[in-house]
Amino acid sequence: MIFIKKTDIGNFTESIHLKDYERPFYEKQIGVDGLICDYGRERISLDGEWRFGVDQYDNCLRSKWYEEVYADGDGRPFPLDFSFEQWETITVPSCWNLLKERYFLYEGSSVYVRDFPFEAAQNERVFLRFGAANSSAKVFLNKQYIGMHTGGYTPFCFEVGELLKSQNRLLVVVNNTRKSTGVPYDNTDWFNYGGLFREVSLLRVPRTFIKDFFISLVPSVPDGTDGTIVSDGTDGTIQACVKIDGADKKGAAVLDIPALGVRVDIPICDGDGKVTFAASPSLWSPENPHLYDMTVTYGEDILRERVGFREISVKNGAIFLNGQEIFLKGVCTHEESVQNGNALTECEIRENFALAKEMGCNFMRLAHYPHHEAAARIADEVGLMLWEEIPVYWAIAFDNADVYKNAENQLSELIVRDRNRACVIIWSVGNENADTDDRLSFMTRLAKKARELDHTRLISAACIVDSKLLKIADRLDEHLDVIGINEYYGWYEPDFSKLPRIFENSRPYKPVIISEFGADAKAKSGGTAGELYTEANQRAVYEKQLEVLGGISYVKGISPWIFYDFRCPRRLHHMQNYYNIKGLLSADKKYKKPAFEVMREFYSSR
């Protein structure tokens, strides 16, 4: 490839002719190493009204609008294609697709601009934190490029203290273009919302501060035969790990859990510390979602957390919570609402969880990407176990090293963000991927990475059955603790007689969760069994599915697809109207389809 420099020829205009204009920005990618513990930190919210412009041709990046050069070298003004101060406004967090009808299906770059004051303090460091930006973000502060992040659903941070002034301008170019080399790739089964759809804030910390903190019960030792964990859930041994950032990386942090009478020192050497101690916590469960307030202190820094203690394990083909065998009574859900798209409010999250518990759920699969971090904190509080996953979805480019790097970083950011949440019991590394050699290598490495970052939870993936052999057969199973199975017998596969044959042909030695099943039904459609897209047909599919699933001994959990209808551009049937209508609830969650009651009755009987 030949790169032309502006100085090579006299009639070259860089912003027009330079094709590889994005290359320099990729040299400053931020990832999981930039994250810091933020809960309970002093923060300045940058949410609210931002100025906003759709930039379909990426002129901000091509023409370097962020430098705000308004005149040539002799001071002569020239015409510009932007006027930040006069742009329309958008609320952050939100999805731009819902700002105006003309933006509804827009995919590409948009530019966000926010001015804000800042009053500096001595002996502090300041970090700029984004909850998420779909699906990439290039960030500029006071005309300086500070870096970019790839991955639409996980948080990222930049240290910005040296760049901040009394008055500041923050500019962010967000791009939600679907790509064949993306994670997810360019073909998905959900709506591709764009924008700064989670919170943006400045975090203030001391010069030396607590960068990361992870606390949990110490898991029992594997039994050495099939790798499963032997546990009775009664061991109250707790382990806490701390990472310090700054000049002073040697000393001791202090962990306080007043309700347990715990006050222990955590020796710090070269920034890392670990301590193990005995305690007698009340163990967290859906029936008893007990949480403990705690603090970690190091020098001038105090980190506040609220955590629960529990042990999740597998043994002899069963799932155990705190030493007691459990059945996961769940449902899948997207992070979606009619009014707010991906930008769910806390009230909407609480509403979802309350409706799930009304249906009898103790468990929810958060599909198909990391949901808002508030979801796990609320689930901790209300007592709902969670399956969390990353969008390694369908036909990812499994042979591409950069795609793997992206996926591993998203997984790492999710785990570091949520590994102190007792409610999270499963990390999932993918969904409905063909069992190829490249995929096996890719997802095996992800499973290994998940265990490296967190050895206290189960690893799964939503796999699909072998439709030729009619059995559960996926080479990835060897690297999972729990086998997730998506199947749609009675819907995409009309021959329902194959489903019991699959279970007869399969003898998995690990527990199985039916991570998806279901059928479309337009809300209030009535109809008859066998009449597609009707409530009666959906109910009949559910009844036949549960009749079979309820009798399979190695099925240890169920999460039907899906909790409520959600937007999807793939769905063009006149009954669908650009919605996936497999929901047990209508899209606005105000109406329960008859299959909702079928699930509630089934769960009440378990």
N, C-alpha and C positions, 0 to 999 in steps of 0.2 A: 504493500500500500504506500502511495506517495503522499506525503503531507506537504502542503504548500504554506509557506510562511507569508505573512502580510507584506514583508519587505522584499520578497522575491520578485514581484511584478507590480507595476504601478497602478494597474486597473483592478486590483484584487480588493474586494470588500469582505472582510473576515466573517461578519455576521451572516452574509448571504452564502458564501462559497465553502465555508469550513464545515464539512459533513460530520466530522467526529467531535463536535463541540462539547459533548458530555464527558469525554474521556478524562479531562483534568479533575472533574468533580469526584470521580470514583476513587481517586487516590486518597481521599480522606473519609473513609467509611467508618462509622461508629458501630459498635456491636455490644455484646453482653459485658465486655470488660469495662465499659463506660457506666454501667448501671450502679446506682447507689441506693441503699435503704432509704426510703423517703417517708414512711408512715410516722406521723407525729412530729415531723420536722417543721421548723419555721419556714413558711413558704409565702411567696407573693403570687397570687393568681393572675395569670394573663388571659383568663377566659373573658368572654364578653364580645363586644363588637370589634371586629377586624375589618379592614378594607380588603376588597376581593376583586380579582379579575380573572376571567377564563382566558388562558393563554394557549390556544390550540396549536400554535406553531412554535412554541417554546422561545419566543422572542426575548423573554427576560434573561434566559441563559445565553442565547446566541448573541444578543446585543449588550449584555452585561448591565441591565437596568439597575441591578443592585448597587452598582458603583455610583449611580446618580450623578453622572457627568452631564451638565447642562450646557456646556460651551466648549469651544475648541481651545487649542493652546494659546491663542491670542485673545481669549476672553469673549469671542463672538458667539452668541447663542445660535443654536440650530434646532430644527423641529424634532420633536420626540414623539414616540408612539405610546407613551404612558403618562399618567398623571395620578400618582398614588392618592393624593389628598382628595381628589374628586371621584374616586371609584365608589361603587356601591358597597354596602356593608353586609357582612355575614356574621352570624353568631358562632363563636367557638365555645364548646364543641357542638358540631352539627355536621350533616352530610350535605354537600353542595347540590346533590341531585334533587333535594326537596326545597331548595331555595326558590326556584322558579321552574315553571313547566319546561322552558326551553333548555334547562340544564339537566333534565331528568335522565336522559340516556347518554349524557356527555361522558367521554373517557379521554383523558389526556392530562395536560398540565393546567394548574390554576395557581395563581400567586396570591398569597396572604401577606398583609402588611399590618403591623401593629406598632404604634408609638407608646412609650411608657417612661415614666420617671423612675429614678433609682437613687437611693441614698446609701452610699457605701458605709461600712463599718470597719473598724480596725480588726486585724487578726481573724478574718473570715475568708471562706471560699464560697463561690456562688456557682450553682449548676442550673442549667436550663433543661427542664424535663418535659418531654412530650409523652402523653399516655399512649398515643398511637397516631399514625398518619398513613392512610391507605393510598398507594402501597409503597411509595418511596417519597422521601422528603429531602430536599437540599436546603440548608439553613444558612442564612446570612444575618450578621449582627453588626450594625453600624458600618455597613458597606464592606465588611470582611466576611469571606466564606469560612464557616467554621466546621462544616462537614455534612455528611449525608447518612441516611439510614434506609435500609431496604427491608421490607417485611411490614405488612399493613396492620398488624394487630398486637404488637408488643411494644413496650416502652423503650425510650432511649434518652440519654443524657449527654450534655456537653458542658464542660467547665468553661465559664465565660467571665469570671470575675475581672480579669485583666482588660476586657473589652468594654465593660460597662461604664457609662458616663451618667451625668445627672439627668440627661435626656437621651433616649435611645430609640432606635428603629430596628425592629425585627422583621425580616422578610423570609418567607418560606415558600418554596416551590414544591407543591404536592402533585404527584402524578399517579393516576390509578389505571394506566394503560395495562391491559392484560397481555402477557408475553408467554411465548412457548417455553422460555427459559425461566419463568417465574415460579414462585411458591406461594399460592397455587399457580398453575399454568393457565393458559388462555381459555380453557373450557371447563366451566364449573356449573354447579346446579344451584347457584344463589345469585342475588343481585350484587353487582360490583359497585357499592357505594364508594364515593371519593371524598377526601377532605381531612381536615383536622377534626376528627370526630370523638376524640377524648381530650381530657384536660391538658392545658399547658401552664407551667408554673416555673418560678425561680425558687430554688432551695438554698437556704443559707446554712452553712456548717462552719465549725472552727477549722483552723489551719490543719490540724490533725483530727481526723474524725473516723467514726465507725462506718466503714463502707458496706459491709455485708454482715449478716447475722443469721444463723440457722440453728434452730433448736428442735429437738424431737426426743421421743422415747428411743432408747437403743434397741434396734431390732434383734430378735433372736437369731442364733447362728443357724445357717442352713444345715439340714441333716446329712448332707454329703451323698445322697443317693440320686434323687432326681432334681436337686436344686431347690426344692420347696422349703419353706420356712416353718420350723417347729415353734409354736407359740401358744402360751396359755393366757397371754394378755395381762398377767398379774405382776410382771417385773416393772417396778417403778423407776428403773435407772434412766436418767436423762442425760443427753449429750448436747452441749452447746458449742458452736464454732463461731469465731469472730475474725473478721478481716479489717485491719486498720490501714488507713491511707494518710500519708503525711510524713513529716520529717522524723517524728518521734514514734518509732515502731517497736519499742522495747519497753516493757513494763507489765502492768496488769489491768485488765478490765474488770469491772464488778457487775455481776448479774444479781438482780433483786427480783424475787417473786414473793411479795409479802404474804399472800394468802396461803402459801406453802411453807412459810417460815424459812425461805431459802435466801441466803446471801453468800455467794461464793466468788472467789477470785478466779479469773481466767488469765493465766500467764500468757504474755504476748512476746513472741520472738520473731523478728524480721517481719512484723505485720500480721502474723497469723497466730491464733490462739484456739485451744480446745480444752474443754473440761468435761469430766463425767462425774455425776454425783447421784446419790440415792434420794428419792423423794416418794411421796405417796399421793400423786395427783388423782383427782376424780376424773376418770377416763371419759373422753369426748365420745358421744354417739348421737345418732339422730334423736333418740329418746331423751338424752341428757347432754345437750350441747354446751358443756361446761367450758368456759374460757377463763384464762388467768391474765391479769394485767402484770406487766413486768417492765423493768428498765435495764438497760446496759449502759454503763458509764465508763468512759475512758478519757482521762484528762478533763477538758472542758466540754466534751461532747456527751450528751445524754440521748439515747435512742429508746423510744417507747414502743412497746408491742403488746398485742393481745392475742394469745395463742391457746390452743387446746392440745391435749396429749391423747393419742390413741395409737393402736397398732393394727395395721392391715396386713394380712398374710394369706398364703395359700398352702394347703396341705391335703394330700390324698384326693385331689380333684375338687376341693371345696374352698370357699372363701371365708375367712375368719376376720371378724372385727373384735379386737380386745379378747381374743381367745374363744369367741362364740361364733358358731357357724351362722352365716347370714345369706339371705336371698336378696339380690339387688332388684328392687322394684322401681323401675325408672321410666324415663321418657327422654327423647332427644329434643333439642331446641336450638334454633338459630338465634343470634343476637339481632333481633329485627322488631320494629314496630311500625305501624301504619304512619304515625305522626313523625317519628324521629329516625327511621332507618336503623343503621347500626349504632346510632348515638343514644342508646337506652338511658333513661333517667334511673335514679335509685328507686323511685316509686314503681317504675315499670319492672325492674328486676325483682323487687319484693312481691309485686303482684304475680309474676310468673311463678315464683317459689311457693307462694301461698296456694295458687291453683294446683300446682304439682302435688303438694301435700294433701290438698282436698281429694285428689284422685287416689291417694294412698301411697305416693312415692316416698322412698327414702333415698333416692338416687336420681341424678340427672346427667345426661351426656350433653356437654356443651360443644356443639358441632359448628363448623368444621375447622375452627381456628380459635385462637385465644380470645375469650370474651373479656369484658371490662374487669379489671382487678377487683372492683367493688363486688362483683358477683361472688367470688370466693369468700370475701370477708362477710358478706351477708349470709351465705350458706353456712359458714362457721357459726354464726349467731343463731340461725333458725333451725339448724340441724338437718342438713341435706348433703349427702355425699355426692362428689362430683368426679366425672371423667372429663379431663381437659386434653385438648389435642392441638396439633399444628396442621396447616393445610397442605400436607403431602397427599395430594388428592388426585385420584385417577391416574392419568398418564404423564406424571412429572418426567422431566428429562433426567432419568436416573443415571445416565452415563456421563453427565456433565459435572465436572468438579466444582464449578462455581455454584451450581444449583444445590449441590450437597452442602457447601459452605453456608449458603443462605438458609437452608432448612435447619442445619445444626445450630446456627445462631438463633433462629426463631425459637427452637426448642429450648435452648439454654436460657434465653431471656424469659420465656414462660416459666421455667422451673425456678430460676432465681427469684422471680417475682412472687411466686405462689407457694414455695415449698414450706413456708411456715403456717400454711392453712391446713388445719386438721381435716377439713371437709374433703380435700382433694385426695382421692385414693388411687387414681389411675392416671398415668401419663400415656397418651396414645400417639404413636409415631406415624400413622397414616390411615388412609381410607380407600378401600376398593381398588387396590392396585394389582395388576397382573403379576403372576408369580414368575418373573424373569430373573436371570442371573444378576443383571444390573440392579434390579429392584431389591433382590435379596441382600446384596452387598450394601446398598445404600441404607436400607432400613435396619439391618443388623448393626451397622455403625451408629445409627441414631439410638437404638435400644441400649447399646453399650454406653453412649454418652449420657443418656438419661440416668442410668445406674451410677455412673461416675459422679454426677451432680447430686443425686438423691437416691440413697439406698433404702429408703423407708417406705416406698410406694411400689405399686404393681405397674408393670409395663404391658400394654396391649396395643392392638391395631384392629381396625374394622376390616376384616378380610371377607372374601366371597367364597362360596362353596365351589368345588370342582363340579361343573355341570355335566361333564362327560362321565366321570366315575360316580357321580351322585354321592359324594362324601365330603366331609371336612378334611381337606388336604391342602396345606400351604406350608412350604418349607420355612417360612418365617416363624411358624409355631414354636420351633425349638428355642427361639430367642425371646419369647413372650412368657409372662406369668399367667395371663388370662387370654383366651382366644375370643376375639370379637367376630361375630358372623352377621353379615348383612344378607338378607334373603327376602324375596318378594313373591313367594308362591301364593297364588290366588290373585296376583295382580300382573306384574310383568311376565311371570311364568304362569299361564292359566292352569297347567296340569298340577293340581294341588297334591295328587297322589305321590309326587316325587319327594315332598317334604318328609313324610315319615320314613321313606326309604333311605333318605340321606342320613337320618339319625340311626337307623338300623345298620347302615354300612360303616358308621363312624364309631371309633372307640378312643376318643381323646383322653389322655392321661392328665390333662389340665382342665380347669373349669372353663366353661363356655358362657359367654354373654351373647344373647341375640341382640346385637347392637342396632339393627334396623329390621323392621317389617312394616307393611301397611298397604293402604290403597287410597286413591283420590276420592274425595266426596265434596261436592259443592254444598255449602251450608244451607240448610233448610230445603234441600232438594227432594227429600222423601224418596220415592221410587221403590223398586223391588230388588231383591237379591238377584244378582246376575246382570242387573242394568248398570253399566259402567258410569262412574262419576256420581253415583247416588249414595245417600247416607245409608240406605238399606243394604247396599252392596258392601260398603265399607264395614258395616257392623257384621255382616256375614263372614267377611274375610277375617276379621278380628276373632270372632267366635271359633272358626275353624283352626286358626293359628294357635290360639290359646289351648284348645282341646288337645292339640299335639304337643305343644311346648310344655304344658303343665305336667306331662307324663314322662319327660326326658330327664333322667337322673343327673346327667352331667351338665345340664343347663342351670346355671346358678345366678342368672340375672337376665332381665329383659328391658329393653328401652325402645319402644316402637317409634317409628318415624311418621309424624312428628307432632310436637305439642300443639302448635297453631300454624295456620296457613301463613306463607311468606312469599314475598316477591321473587320472581324468577323469570328472566327473559326467554328461557327455553320453552316455556309452557304456553303454547299457542292454541290449544283446544278452546272452543267457545265456552266451555264450562269452567275452564281454568282462568282465562283472561289475564295471562302473564303472572299467575300465582301458582305455586306448588300448593295444591289443596288437599294434601294428605293429613292436614292438621286434625287433631281431636277437638280443637277449638277453631272458631272463625278467626280471621286475621286480626280483628279488633279485640278478640278474647271475650267478647260479650255473649257468645253463644256456644253452648256445648253440644257437639254432635253426639248421636247415640253411642258411638264407639267409646266415648269418654266414660260412660257409665259401665260399659263392658269391662274396661280396664280397671275401673274402681272396684267392681265386684270381684274380679280376679285377684287383685292385690289384697283385698280384705280377707280373702280365703287362704292366703299363704301364711 
